[in-house]
């Protein structure tokens, strides 16, 4: 984390492939460039919770799926040439807890308002809500253009 008066060094973006997370990548980059910051595009994955003694047969591909989602989201946000300050990270863990942990070392966390989880109709997703409440650094929650309220 940067010290008082020092420029931002690290902006972490939670990426799940949803349009809000892709817009979060774009907005984070708009902040990162003039601040001279690295942008860490983090996608999170884990094996599903299973009952004790359950044999996991035929359950595979979670890490590969998250890697493909991350790669596609970065391409969608930035095109064929990923900016030199953008670093893609695949992290094993639940997004909420992992992003809160990442906030200890970040200068800012950026997430979409709603991602691919839970009830899509909630105003603020569970991950973004948890970050706003528990992050150790500033949090920017990004709306997509379609989600932004109209102004007169």
C-alpha positions, 0 to 999 in steps of 0.5 A, a space after each residue: 500500500 502506498 504511503 501518505 503523499 505517494 502515488 497509487 501503486 496497486 489497484 485490484 479489480 475483481 473479475 468474474 466475466 460479467 459486464 459490470 466486472 468488465 466495466 470495472 476493468 475499464 474504469 480502473 484503467 482510467 484511474 491507473 494510467 494517470 496515477 502510474 499504478 499497476 492494475 491487478 485483474 484478479 479472477 477467483 475460483 474454488 472447488 464447490 463445498 461438498 459433504 464430508 466423505 463425498 467423492 468428487 468424480 467428474 468435478 473438474 475444470 474450475 480453474 481452467 474455466 476461471 482462467 478462460 473467463 479472465 482472459 476473455 474479460 481482459 480482451 473484452 475490456 482492452 482489446 487484443 493488446 493488454 496494456 503493460 500495467 495490467 497483470 492478470 491473476 488467477 486466485 484460488 479462493 472465494 471472491 469476497 474473502 480474497 478481495 478483502 484480504 487483497 485490500 490489505 496490500 492494495 491502494 484501491 479495490 474496484 468491482 462491478 455493482 453486480 456480478 455472476 452471483 446470487 440474486 441478480 436483482 439485488 441493488 448491490 452484490 454480496 461481494 461489493 457490499 462486503 468490500 464496502 463494509 470490510 475493505 482496508 482501502 478505498 473501494 470503487 463500485 462501478 455501474 455499467 452504462 445501462 445501470 446508471 440512473 438517468 439525469 435530466 
